[in-house]
Amino acid sequence: MASMNTTQTTYGGHPALRTYLITRGSKKADKIFVMRDTLMAYTGLDLVPKYYVKKAFEGKTYRKNEVWYSYPKGKCNVKMRYQRDHNPASHSSHSSKYCAFDMISMLMRARSFSAEGMKVGHRINFLMADGRTCEWKSIVYRGKKTFKMENSNTKYRCLVFSFVEKENGKEKDIVTFYITDDKNHLPVRLDMNLNFGTAKAFLTGARGLRNPQTAKIK
C-alpha cells in the first residue's frame, strides 16, 4: 500500500510545499516481513528542496535518513545524517554548483518536465542526496501511455518516467511515475519496487488547479 499527499505550508518562515509518501506492507506480507516507510520533504513553491527525511522500519531494522539544503553564493550545500537503530549517527556533506534532490523533491520536480523533443529512453541526470551520499542518478523517459484508474472508469493520458538504479550491474526501475500530459502535470500514479514486494499509489483528488484537466478522459 502507498499514499502520497502534498499541502502548502511554511518552512523557515517562507511559503513551502510539504509532501508525504507513505508505504506499508499488507497484513499478509507483515507475517513474513514488516515494512513501514515514511518519506517527507519540504520544497519552496518553486520546488527548490529545503529538507528531506526518510523513516524506514523494515524487518527488525529502523533507519532514519535526513537531508538539509542551503544555497550560499549560488551553490547547493547539503548536510546529511543517517542513523540505524540505536547506533551512533553518521554525518556527511556535499557542495556543488548543481542543485541536488532527494526522492520526493525529484518527484515534485518531474512535474516541470516537458516531453517535447524527448524520445523514449531519454535520460535526465541529477544529483541525489539520500542522507548518506550524494551521487548522480538518472530518470528515464518511458513514453506516453493512457491508463485506467483502479476502481474507476476515469482514464488519463500521461507522460511516464522511471527513476532507475544499478543493482548487480543491471539497471532496475525503483519508481515509475505517471504525470498527466497537460499543463497541470499532475502525478496520478506511482509504481514502487520496494525491498520486499511492490506498492502503487493513485491520485484520489486535486484542488486549485490552474489549468483544465485536458488529459483526463471519462
Backbone hydrogen bonds in HBPLUS format (Angstrom, degrees):
<---DONOR---> <-ACCEPTOR-->    atom                        ^
c    i                          cat <-CA-CA->   ^        H-A-AA   ^      H-
h    n   atom  resd res      DA  || num        DHA   H-A  angle D-A-AA Bond
n    s   type  num  typ     dist DA aas  dist angle  dist       angle   num
A0024-ARG N   A0001-MET O   2.99 MM  23  5.40 156.6  2.05 144.5 148.2     1
A0003-SER N   A0022-ILE O   2.85 MM  19  5.29 145.5  1.97 146.7 157.2     2
A0022-ILE N   A0003-SER O   2.82 MM  19  5.29 165.2  1.84 159.9 164.7     3
A0005-ASN N   A0020-TYR O   2.94 MM  15  5.24 152.5  2.01 142.0 149.4     4
A0020-TYR N   A0005-ASN O   2.82 MM  15  5.24 159.4  1.86 154.2 160.7     5
A0007-THR N   A0018-ARG O   2.98 MM  11  5.45 157.8  2.03 148.2 154.3     6
A0018-ARG N   A0007-THR O   2.84 MM  11  5.45 169.0  1.85 165.4 169.1     7
A0009-THR N   A0016-ALA O   2.77 MM   7  5.22 169.4  1.78 145.8 149.3     8
A0016-ALA N   A0009-THR O   2.87 MM   7  5.22 157.1  1.92 133.7 130.5     9
A0011-TYR N   A0014-HIS O   2.81 MM   3  5.36 152.6  1.88 150.0 157.9    10
A0014-HIS N   A0011-TYR O   3.16 MM   3  5.36 161.4  2.20 107.3 113.1    11
A0017-LEU N   A0043-THR O   2.78 MM  26  5.31 162.7  1.81 156.2 161.4    12
A0043-THR N   A0017-LEU O   2.98 MM  26  5.31 154.8  2.04 147.3 155.2    13
A0019-THR N   A0041-ALA O   2.95 MM  22  5.40 164.0  1.97 156.0 161.3    14
A0041-ALA N   A0019-THR O   2.99 MM  22  5.40 150.6  2.08 145.9 155.2    15
A0021-LEU N   A0039-LEU O   2.79 MM  18  5.05 151.9  1.87 152.0 155.6    16
A0039-LEU N   A0021-LEU O   2.82 MM  18  5.05 167.2  1.84 151.4 155.7    17
A0023-THR N   A0037-ASP O   2.90 MM  14  5.19 163.3  1.93 148.7 154.4    18
A0037-ASP N   A0023-THR O   2.89 MM  14  5.19 170.7  1.90 155.0 157.9    19
A0025-GLY N   A0035-MET O   3.14 MM  10  5.37 150.5  2.23 143.4 144.0    20
A0030-ASP N   A0026-SER O   2.85 MM   4  6.08 145.6  1.96 149.2 159.4    21
A0031-LYS N   A0028-LYS O   3.34 MM   3  5.74 147.6  2.46 104.0 111.8    22
A0032-ILE N   A0029-ALA O   2.87 MM   3  5.42 151.6  1.95 115.2 124.0    23
A0033-PHE N   A0029-ALA O   2.80 MM   4  5.96 173.7  1.81 164.6 165.9    24
A0059-GLY N   A0034-VAL O   2.70 MM  25  4.97 163.5  1.73 155.0 158.4    25
A0036-ARG N   A0057-PHE O   2.81 MM  21  5.04 147.6  1.92 142.8 152.6    26
A0057-PHE N   A0036-ARG O   2.83 MM  21  5.04 163.6  1.85 143.6 149.2    27
A0038-THR N   A0055-LYS O   2.87 MM  17  5.23 157.6  1.92 148.0 155.6    28
A0055-LYS N   A0038-THR O   2.87 MM  17  5.23 166.9  1.89 154.2 157.5    29
A0040-MET N   A0053-VAL O   2.92 MM  13  5.47 161.7  1.96 161.7 167.0    30
A0053-VAL N   A0040-MET O   2.94 MM  13  5.47 153.2  2.01 160.2 166.1    31
A0042-TYR N   A0051-TYR O   2.87 MM   9  5.18 158.0  1.92 143.6 149.7    32
A0050-LYS N   A0042-TYR O   2.89 MM   8  5.40 150.2  1.98 158.7 149.1    33
A0051-TYR N   A0042-TYR O   3.31 MM   9  5.18 159.0  2.36 135.2 136.0    34
A0044-GLY N   A0048-VAL O   2.84 MM   4  5.17 158.8  1.89 141.9 147.1    35
A0047-LEU N   A0044-GLY O   2.78 MM   3  4.93 154.4  1.84 114.8 117.0    36
A0069-TYR N   A0050-LYS O   3.12 MM  19  5.06 164.5  2.15 141.3 136.6    37
A0052-TYR N   A0067-VAL O   2.96 MM  15  5.05 149.3  2.05 148.2 151.0    38
A0067-VAL N   A0052-TYR O   2.85 MM  15  5.05 151.5  1.93 150.0 149.8    39
A0054-LYS N   A0065-ASN O   2.81 MM  11  5.10 153.6  1.88 147.7 154.9    40
A0065-ASN N   A0054-LYS O   2.92 MM  11  5.10 160.4  1.96 146.7 153.0    41
A0056-ALA N   A0063-ARG O   2.86 MM   7  5.16 170.5  1.87 154.9 158.2    42
A0063-ARG N   A0056-ALA O   2.81 MM   7  5.16 157.5  1.86 149.6 157.3    43
A0058-GLU N   A0061-THR O   2.90 MM   3  5.39 152.3  1.97 163.9 164.4    44
A0061-THR N   A0058-GLU O   3.01 MM   3  5.39 165.2  2.03 130.2 132.1    45
A0085-ASP N   A0062-TYR O   2.71 MM  23  5.03 167.8  1.73 156.8 160.6    46
A0064-LYS N   A0083-GLN O   2.90 MM  19  5.32 153.9  1.96 154.2 161.0    47
A0083-GLN N   A0064-LYS O   3.00 MM  19  5.32 150.4  2.09 145.9 154.6    48
A0066-GLU N   A0081-ARG O   2.86 MM  15  5.11 156.8  1.92 155.9 159.2    49
A0081-ARG N   A0066-GLU O   3.01 MM  15  5.11 155.5  2.07 138.4 141.4    50
A0068-TRP N   A0079-LYS O   2.85 MM  11  5.17 159.8  1.89 152.5 159.3    51
A0079-LYS N   A0068-TRP O   2.93 MM  11  5.17 157.1  1.98 146.0 153.6    52
A0070-SER N   A0077-ASN O   2.91 MM   7  5.20 146.5  2.03 150.9 156.2    53
A0077-ASN N   A0070-SER O   2.82 MM   7  5.20 172.9  1.83 155.2 157.0    54
A0075-LYS N   A0072-PRO O   2.95 MM   3  5.58 166.6  1.97 124.7 129.2    55
A0076-CYS N   A0096-SER O   2.82 MM  20  5.40 174.7  1.83 168.6 170.5    56
A0096-SER N   A0076-CYS O   3.05 MM  20  5.40 150.2  2.14 139.1 148.5    57
A0078-VAL N   A0094-HIS O   2.84 MM  16  5.29 162.7  1.86 158.2 162.9    58
A0094-HIS N   A0078-VAL O   2.96 MM  16  5.29 146.3  2.08 147.6 153.2    59
A0080-MET N   A0092-SER O   2.78 MM  12  5.18 170.5  1.79 161.0 158.1    60
A0092-SER N   A0080-MET O   3.08 MM  12  5.18 155.5  2.14 134.6 137.9    61
A0082-TYR N   A0090-SER O   2.93 MM   8  5.30 158.5  1.97 153.3 158.6    62
A0090-SER N   A0082-TYR O   2.83 MM   8  5.30 161.1  1.86 156.4 160.1    63
A0087-ASN N   A0084-ARG O   2.99 MM   3  5.72 158.7  2.03 148.6 150.8    64
A0101-PHE N   A0127-LEU O   2.81 MM  26  6.14 153.5  1.88 149.8 157.2    65
A0129-ALA N   A0101-PHE O   2.71 MM  28  5.89 155.7  1.76 150.2 158.9    66
A0106-MET N   A0102-ASP O   2.98 MM   4  5.94 151.9  2.06 150.4 157.4    67
A0107-LEU N   A0103-MET O   3.23 MM   4  6.40 149.0  2.34 135.4 143.3    68
A0107-LEU N   A0104-ILE O   3.07 MM   3  5.13 116.6  2.49  96.3 111.8    69
A0108-MET N   A0104-ILE O   2.99 MM   4  6.34 151.2  2.07 149.7 158.2    70
A0109-ARG N   A0105-SER O   2.83 MM   4  6.02 154.3  1.89 140.8 148.4    71
A0110-ALA N   A0106-MET O   2.91 MM   4  6.06 141.8  2.05 143.1 152.5    72
A0111-ARG N   A0108-MET O   3.09 MM   3  5.72 160.7  2.13 114.5 120.4    73
A0112-SER N   A0109-ARG O   2.88 MM   3  5.76 169.1  1.89 127.4 131.1    74
A0113-PHE N   A0110-ALA O   3.06 MM   3  5.19 162.5  2.09 106.5 111.9    75
A0118-MET N   A0115-ALA O   2.88 MM   3  5.05 161.4  1.91 123.6 128.2    76
A0122-HIS N   A0119-LYS O   2.92 MM   3  5.61 148.9  2.01 149.5 148.9    77
A0121-GLY N   A0141-TYR O   2.76 MM  20  5.29 170.8  1.77 159.1 162.2    78
A0141-TYR N   A0122-HIS O   2.88 MM  19  5.30 164.7  1.90 155.7 161.0    79
A0124-ILE N   A0139-ILE O   2.82 MM  15  5.13 154.7  1.89 152.5 160.1    80
A0139-ILE N   A0124-ILE O   2.94 MM  15  5.13 148.8  2.04 135.7 145.8    81
A0126-PHE N   A0137-LYS O   3.06 MM  11  5.56 156.5  2.12 142.3 147.4    82
A0137-LYS N   A0126-PHE O   2.80 MM  11  5.56 165.7  1.82 166.4 169.1    83
A0128-MET N   A0135-GLU O   2.75 MM   7  5.43 171.7  1.76 151.6 153.6    84
A0135-GLU N   A0128-MET O   3.04 MM   7  5.43 145.7  2.17 147.3 143.7    85
A0130-ASP N   A0133-THR O   3.15 MM   3  5.97 162.1  2.19 167.0 172.6    86
A0164-VAL N   A0138-SER O   3.18 MM  26  6.00 169.2  2.19 159.5 162.4    87
A0140-VAL N   A0162-SER O   2.78 MM  22  5.20 160.9  1.82 150.2 153.9    88
A0162-SER N   A0140-VAL O   2.88 MM  22  5.20 151.3  1.96 142.4 152.0    89
A0142-ARG N   A0160-VAL O   2.73 MM  18  5.20 165.0  1.75 147.4 150.0    90
A0160-VAL N   A0143-GLY O   2.89 MM  17  5.58 158.2  1.94 169.7 177.0    91
A0145-LYS N   A0158-CYS O   2.97 MM  13  5.32 155.7  2.03 139.3 146.8    92
A0158-CYS N   A0145-LYS O   2.85 MM  13  5.32 157.4  1.90 141.3 149.1    93
A0147-PHE N   A0156-TYR O   3.15 MM   9  5.79 148.5  2.25 152.1 156.3    94
A0156-TYR N   A0147-PHE O   3.09 MM   9  5.79 153.9  2.16 155.1 161.4    95
A0149-MET N   A0154-THR O   2.95 MM   5  5.83 169.0  1.97 171.1 174.3    96
A0155-LYS N   A0217-ILE O   2.67 MM  62  4.80 164.8  1.69 157.4 160.5    97
A0217-ILE N   A0155-LYS O   2.60 MM  62  4.80 175.2  1.60 153.3 151.5    98
A0157-ARG N   A0215-ALA O   2.86 MM  58  4.99 152.5  1.94 138.2 147.4    99
A0181-ASP N   A0157-ARG O   2.80 MM  24  5.65 166.7  1.82 146.2 143.5   100
A0159-LEU N   A0179-ILE O   2.70 MM  20  5.19 161.8  1.73 156.0 159.8   101
A0179-ILE N   A0159-LEU O   2.92 MM  20  5.19 168.3  1.93 153.4 157.3   102
A0161-PHE N   A0177-PHE O   3.05 MM  16  5.51 165.6  2.07 156.8 161.2   103
A0177-PHE N   A0161-PHE O   2.81 MM  16  5.51 155.9  1.87 157.4 165.5   104
A0163-PHE N   A0175-VAL O   2.75 MM  12  5.24 163.0  1.78 160.7 165.2   105
A0174-ILE N   A0163-PHE O   2.78 MM  11  5.66 162.5  1.81 162.4 168.6   106
A0165-GLU N   A0172-LYS O   2.99 MM   7  5.42 154.7  2.06 146.7 153.8   107
A0172-LYS N   A0165-GLU O   2.69 MM   7  5.42 152.1  1.77 153.8 162.8   108
A0167-GLU N   A0170-LYS O   2.62 MM   3  5.24 164.7  1.64 150.9 154.2   109
A0170-LYS N   A0167-GLU O   3.10 MM   3  5.24 164.9  2.13 109.2 112.8   110
A0193-ASN N   A0174-ILE O   2.90 MM  19  5.16 170.5  1.90 150.1 152.9   111
A0176-THR N   A0191-ASP O   2.83 MM  15  5.05 161.2  1.87 148.1 154.6   112
A0191-ASP N   A0176-THR O   2.80 MM  15  5.05 159.5  1.84 152.7 159.0   113
A0178-TYR N   A0189-ARG O   2.91 MM  11  5.11 163.8  1.94 152.6 154.7   114
A0188-VAL N   A0178-TYR O   2.95 MM  10  5.84 149.1  2.04 152.0 161.8   115
A0180-THR N   A0186-LEU O   2.87 MM   6  5.19 156.6  1.92 139.4 144.4   116
A0203-LEU N   A0188-VAL O   2.94 MM  15  4.55 154.6  2.01 124.8 123.1   117
A0190-LEU N   A0201-ALA O   2.84 MM  11  5.07 149.3  1.94 145.5 151.1   118
A0201-ALA N   A0190-LEU O   2.93 MM  11  5.07 150.7  2.02 140.6 147.6   119
A0192-MET N   A0199-ALA O   2.76 MM   7  5.14 173.8  1.76 169.3 168.4   120
A0199-ALA N   A0192-MET O   2.93 MM   7  5.14 150.8  2.02 144.0 150.8   121
A0194-LEU N   A0197-GLY O   2.95 MM   3  5.55 143.9  2.08 146.6 157.0   122
A0216-LYS N   A0213-GLN O   3.22 MM   3  5.58 164.3  2.25 110.2 114.9   123
